[in-house]
Amino acid sequence: MSQQVNLFEDSDEAAKFRDAMTEKLLKDGMITTPAVETAFRTVPRHAFAPAGTSLEAVYNADESLVTKLDQHGAALSSISAPFIQARMIEQAELRPGLRVLEIGSGGYNAALLAEVVGPEGRVVSVDIDAEVTDRARVALETTGYGDRVTVVRADAQQGLSGYGRFAATIVTVGAWDISPAWLDQLAPIGMLVVPLRMGGVTRSIAFRREADHLVSESAEVCGFVPMQGTGQHKERVFELPDANSHHVRLRFDDAVPDDLGRLDGVLATRRTEVWSGVTIPHGTSFADLHLWNAGFLPGFCQVAAEDGTELAAERGQWFPYGCVRDDSFAYLAVRPALDGAGVEFGARAYGPHGELPATAMVEQIQAWDRHGRPAPTIGYWPTGSDDTALPEGAAVLTKTHGRVTISWPTAG
């Protein structure tokens, strides 16, 4: 039988769940330092969860908890999954006595930060939503962190006057760009940890300054509720209906191809397949392939299929990334390889000239493989940075306040 949350009341049962969650985070390598371990064993996550949530759900290391929905049922605010909270706090390389800014409030993560920086440190947590900040403030006061965390309602894109600079800033909402205000309020050798969206692919990136730009020290796969306010960036979604009025949706984060109307009726065309010869064993991560394609594959998009479509019936044989060329689109596909111990990457495509986007995608898969499937270095170059210093051969994504570069080391 599941155990129900009693908000603000800790118990031996909750402590057992909390310790089990922490042990899993240690085993999985999400927690790597004693200070972060202590924080996760100490802070009662259930005190920040929605009423009625089971202890099993609250202390599931891999699951977020939605705390607010919009009128369409989309998440506006959530308590992030413990595994990514742990990784981001580790990425920030905090120590006792530091001042930390959290952008995107909820209370629980701020309490974890307060434990890590200790009584001599300080945490400021800011959110644009009054309902979110009010709820976080009450939970922090009730759990004993009210005098160590300052909760502010504001649009963090505009900066926080009167708070000075911070040794670390941790952004806990999905960001399409980096606000100049965040850099103005970051200490010269401070760390900025931000879930940055690049072509629809998000990574939690730990950035430090290097001359006039930022350079990544680490990057983690993640997903976050998108930012609201002036930092909001809306994606462009194009729906492709099939013969039964079910839809495949193409979602564009950055550049949108010209005249997407040419894709009308594309799902009724014969499907094309092109295979790369590139294989990977089961259980091996290839998340950086998506980031490679986001940087180098023109017309890159995310793909989603409604139940009833041909793609939905083949889930497990493809991944939700694709690209568009004129009147055709392709998506990343896999088929069994390595005598059943792995898969081969390829592309399936719809449209009169489906071989064009399919071949383009396969060529990028092969290029990623030739480079040795490396981990990239990600840079952020604020407007006004030295253009001549952009790394040679890097993918460049233009943002509102600067540019992102994704650099891949050469094989060998």
C-alpha positions in Angstrom: 0.0 0.0 0.0 1.4 3.4 -0.9 2.2 5.9 1.9 0.5 9.3 1.6 2.3 12.6 2.2 1.5 14.5 5.4 2.8 17.9 4.4 5.4 19.4 6.7 5.5 16.4 9.1 8.6 14.2 8.9 8.5 10.6 10.0 10.7 7.5 10.2 8.9 6.2 7.1 9.6 9.3 5.1 13.3 9.2 6.3 13.5 5.6 5.0 12.2 6.6 1.6 14.6 9.6 1.6 17.6 7.4 2.4 16.6 4.9 -0.3 16.4 7.7 -2.9 19.8 9.0 -1.8 21.4 5.6 -2.0 20.1 5.3 -5.6 21.5 8.7 -6.5 24.9 7.7 -5.1 24.9 4.3 -6.9 23.9 6.0 -10.2 26.7 8.6 -9.8 24.3 11.5 -9.6 25.6 12.4 -6.2 29.4 12.6 -5.9 30.2 14.7 -2.9 29.5 14.3 0.9 27.8 17.7 1.2 25.3 17.0 -1.5 24.6 13.5 0.0 23.9 15.1 3.4 21.5 17.6 1.8 19.5 14.9 0.1 19.3 12.8 3.3 18.2 15.9 5.3 15.7 17.9 3.3 12.1 16.5 3.5 11.1 16.6 -0.1 7.5 15.6 0.8 7.0 18.9 2.5 7.3 20.6 -0.8 5.2 18.2 -2.8 1.5 18.5 -3.8 -0.9 17.3 -1.1 -1.9 13.7 -1.5 1.3 12.6 -3.3 2.5 9.2 -2.2 5.9 8.9 -0.5 6.9 6.4 -3.3 6.3 9.2 -5.9 7.8 11.9 -3.8 11.1 10.0 -3.3 11.3 8.4 -6.8 14.8 9.5 -7.9 13.8 9.7 -11.6 10.5 11.5 -11.5 9.5 15.1 -11.3 6.4 16.4 -9.5 4.1 18.8 -11.3 2.9 21.5 -9.0 1.0 23.8 -11.4 -0.8 23.3 -14.8 -2.1 25.7 -17.3 -5.6 25.7 -18.7 -4.6 23.1 -21.3 -3.0 20.7 -18.9 0.6 21.7 -19.7 3.0 21.9 -16.8 3.8 25.5 -15.7 5.8 24.6 -12.6 7.3 21.4 -11.1 9.8 20.0 -8.6 12.5 18.6 -10.9 13.5 14.9 -10.7 16.0 14.3 -7.8 18.6 12.9 -10.2 18.9 16.2 -12.2 18.7 18.3 -9.1 21.6 16.4 -7.7 23.6 16.6 -10.9 23.0 20.4 -11.3 24.1 21.1 -7.7 27.2 19.0 -8.2 27.8 20.9 -11.5 27.7 24.2 -9.5 30.7 23.1 -7.4 29.3 24.8 -4.3 31.0 25.1 -0.9 30.1 26.5 2.5 29.6 30.2 2.7 28.8 30.9 -0.9 25.9 33.1 -2.2 23.7 31.3 -4.7 21.0 32.5 -7.0 18.2 30.1 -8.0 16.1 31.1 -11.0 12.8 29.1 -11.0 11.5 28.5 -7.5 9.6 25.7 -5.8 11.4 25.5 -2.4 12.9 22.1 -2.3 15.9 22.8 -4.5 16.5 26.0 -2.6 16.5 24.1 0.7 19.0 21.6 -0.8 21.2 24.5 -1.8 20.9 26.0 1.7 22.1 22.8 3.2 25.2 22.6 0.9 26.3 26.3 1.4 25.6 26.0 5.1 24.5 28.6 7.7 27.1 31.1 6.5 25.9 30.9 2.9 22.9 32.5 1.4 20.3 31.4 -1.2 18.1 33.7 -3.2 15.3 32.0 -5.1 13.3 34.0 -7.7 10.2 33.1 -9.8 7.8 35.1 -11.9 4.7 33.4 -10.6 3.3 34.7 -7.3 1.5 31.4 -6.6 4.8 29.5 -6.9 6.8 31.9 -4.7 4.0 32.1 -2.1 3.9 28.3 -1.9 7.7 28.0 -1.7 8.0 30.7 1.0 5.5 28.8 3.2 7.2 25.5 2.8 10.6 26.9 3.4 9.5 28.7 6.6 7.7 25.5 7.9 10.7 23.3 7.3 13.2 25.7 8.9 14.9 27.2 5.9 13.0 30.6 5.9 16.0 32.4 7.4 18.5 30.9 4.9 16.5 31.3 1.7 15.1 34.6 0.4 12.2 34.1 -2.0 11.6 36.9 -4.5 8.9 37.3 -7.0 10.4 38.9 -10.2 11.2 38.2 -13.8 14.8 37.1 -13.4 15.5 38.1 -17.0 15.6 41.7 -15.8 18.0 41.1 -13.0 17.6 41.6 -9.2 18.6 45.0 -8.0 20.1 45.2 -4.5 21.3 41.7 -4.2 24.9 42.1 -5.5 26.8 39.3 -7.3 26.5 35.5 -6.7 29.2 32.9 -6.7 26.8 30.5 -8.5 23.6 30.8 -10.4 21.4 27.7 -11.0 18.6 28.0 -13.5 15.8 25.4 -12.9 13.6 26.3 -15.8 14.3 25.5 -19.5 16.1 28.5 -21.1 16.4 29.3 -24.8 18.9 32.0 -24.2 21.2 33.5 -21.5 20.0 36.8 -20.1 22.7 39.5 -19.9 21.4 40.2 -16.3 22.5 36.7 -15.2 26.0 37.4 -16.3 26.0 40.9 -14.7 25.1 39.3 -11.4 27.6 36.4 -11.6 30.9 36.8 -9.8 33.9 36.9 -12.2 34.9 33.3 -11.4 31.3 32.2 -10.7 29.5 29.2 -12.2 26.3 29.4 -14.2 24.4 26.2 -14.4 21.6 26.4 -17.0 19.3 24.0 -18.9 20.0 25.5 -22.3 17.8 24.6 -25.3 19.7 24.2 -28.5 17.7 23.3 -31.6 15.1 21.7 -29.2 17.8 19.6 -27.5 18.3 20.6 -23.8 21.5 20.2 -21.8 22.2 21.3 -18.2 25.5 23.1 -18.8 27.9 24.4 -16.2 29.5 27.5 -17.7 32.5 29.5 -16.5 33.8 32.7 -18.0 36.8 32.6 -20.3 37.8 36.1 -21.5 34.7 37.6 -23.1 32.6 34.4 -23.4 31.5 31.3 -21.5 32.8 27.8 -21.8 31.2 24.6 -20.6 32.8 22.6 -17.9 30.2 19.8 -17.9 26.9 19.0 -19.6 24.0 16.7 -18.6 21.0 15.4 -20.5 17.8 16.9 -19.0 14.4 18.3 -19.7 12.7 21.2 -18.0 9.4 23.2 -17.9 10.0 26.2 -20.3 10.7 29.7 -19.0 7.9 32.2 -18.7 8.1 36.0 -19.0 10.5 37.9 -21.3 12.8 34.9 -21.6 10.0 32.8 -23.1 10.7 31.4 -26.6 7.8 29.8 -28.5 8.5 27.0 -30.8 6.8 26.7 -34.2 4.7 23.5 -34.5 3.5 22.2 -37.9 0.9 19.4 -38.0 0.9 16.8 -40.8 -2.5 14.9 -41.0 -2.8 11.4 -42.3 -5.7 9.9 -44.1 -7.5 9.2 -40.8 -7.1 12.7 -39.5 -4.4 11.7 -37.0 -1.3 13.9 -36.9 2.5 13.8 -36.9 3.8 17.1 -35.4 7.1 18.7 -36.4 8.4 21.2 -33.8 11.0 23.8 -34.8 13.0 25.5 -32.1 15.2 27.8 -34.2 15.2 28.4 -37.9 12.0 27.3 -39.6 12.2 26.1 -43.2 10.5 28.1 -45.9 7.0 27.2 -47.0 6.2 24.3 -44.8 2.9 24.1 -46.7 4.7 22.0 -49.3 4.5 19.1 -46.8 0.7 19.0 -47.0 -0.4 15.4 -47.8 3.2 14.1 -47.3 2.1 11.2 -45.1 0.2 9.7 -48.0 3.4 9.3 -50.0 5.6 6.2 -50.2 8.1 6.0 -47.4 11.8 6.0 -48.1 14.6 4.4 -46.0 18.3 5.1 -46.0 20.7 3.3 -43.6 24.0 4.5 -42.3 26.0 1.3 -41.4 26.7 3.0 -38.0 25.8 0.7 -35.1 25.7 0.9 -31.4 25.3 -1.8 -28.7 22.2 -1.8 -26.5 22.6 0.2 -23.3 25.1 2.7 -24.8 24.1 6.4 -24.7 24.0 8.2 -28.0 22.4 11.4 -26.7 25.1 13.5 -28.2 24.0 12.4 -31.7 20.9 14.5 -31.2 23.0 17.5 -30.2 25.2 16.9 -33.3 22.2 16.9 -35.6 20.7 20.0 -33.9 23.9 21.9 -34.7 24.7 20.6 -38.2 21.5 19.3 -39.8 19.6 22.0 -41.6 15.8 21.8 -41.1 16.3 20.0 -37.8 13.1 19.5 -35.8 11.5 17.3 -33.1 8.9 14.8 -34.2 5.8 13.5 -32.3 3.2 11.1 -33.5 -0.4 10.8 -32.4 -1.8 7.3 -31.7 -3.3 5.9 -34.9 -0.5 7.1 -37.2 1.9 4.7 -38.8 4.8 6.2 -36.8 2.9 5.6 -33.5 2.5 1.9 -34.4 6.3 1.7 -34.8 7.4 3.2 -31.5 10.7 1.7 -30.4 11.9 1.8 -34.0 12.6 5.5 -34.2 13.5 8.6 -32.1 11.7 12.0 -32.0 14.2 13.9 -34.2 14.0 14.7 -37.9 14.7 17.2 -40.6 12.8 18.9 -43.5 13.9 19.4 -47.1 11.5 21.2 -49.3 8.5 18.9 -49.8 9.8 16.0 -47.7 10.8 15.1 -44.1 12.9 12.4 -42.5 13.2 11.1 -39.0 15.8 9.1 -37.1 15.2 5.4 -37.2 16.9 2.2 -36.0 16.8 -1.4 -36.9 18.3 -4.5 -35.2 22.1 -5.0 -35.7 25.1 -6.7 -34.0 23.3 -10.1 -34.0 20.5 -8.7 -31.9 22.9 -7.0 -29.4 22.5 -3.5 -30.8 20.9 -1.3 -33.5 21.9 0.4 -36.8 21.0 4.1 -37.3 19.2 5.3 -40.3 16.4 7.5 -41.5 12.9 7.0 -42.8 11.3 9.7 -44.9 8.0 10.8 -46.4 7.6 12.9 -49.4 8.2 13.0 -53.2 11.9 13.5 -52.6 12.2 11.7 -49.3 15.7 10.4 -50.1 17.1 14.0 -49.8 16.3 14.6 -46.1 17.0 10.9 -45.3 20.4 11.0 -47.0 21.2 14.3 -45.2 20.4 12.8 -41.9 22.4 9.6 -42.6 25.4 11.7 -43.7 25.4 13.5 -40.3 25.1 10.2 -38.5 28.2 9.0 -40.4 30.1 12.2 -39.7 29.3 11.9 -36.0 30.6 8.4 -36.1 33.8 9.4 -38.0 34.6 12.0 -35.3 34.6 9.2 -32.7 31.3 10.0 -31.1 32.9 12.6 -28.9 31.5 14.8 -26.1 31.2 18.4 -27.2 32.4 21.6 -25.7 29.7 24.3 -25.6 30.4 28.0 -25.6 28.2 31.0 -25.2 29.3 34.3 -26.8 27.3 37.3 -25.6 26.6 40.0 -28.2 29.8 42.1 -28.6 32.2 39.2 -28.1 35.1 38.7 -30.5 33.7 37.0 -33.6 37.2 36.1 -34.8 37.6 33.8 -31.8 34.7 31.5 -32.5 36.0 27.9 -32.6 36.8 26.7 -36.1 34.3 24.0 -37.4 31.8 24.6 -34.5 28.1 24.6 -35.0 26.8 28.1 -34.4 23.3 28.8 -33.1 22.1 32.4 -33.0 20.2 33.6 -30.0 18.7 36.9 -29.0 21.6 38.0 -26.7 24.5 36.0 -28.2 25.5 32.9 -29.9 26.0 29.3 -28.9 28.9 27.2 -30.3 29.0 23.5 -30.2 32.6 22.2 -30.8 33.4 18.6 -31.4 37.0 17.3 -31.0 38.5 15.5 -34.0 38.8 11.7 -33.7 42.3 10.5 -32.8 
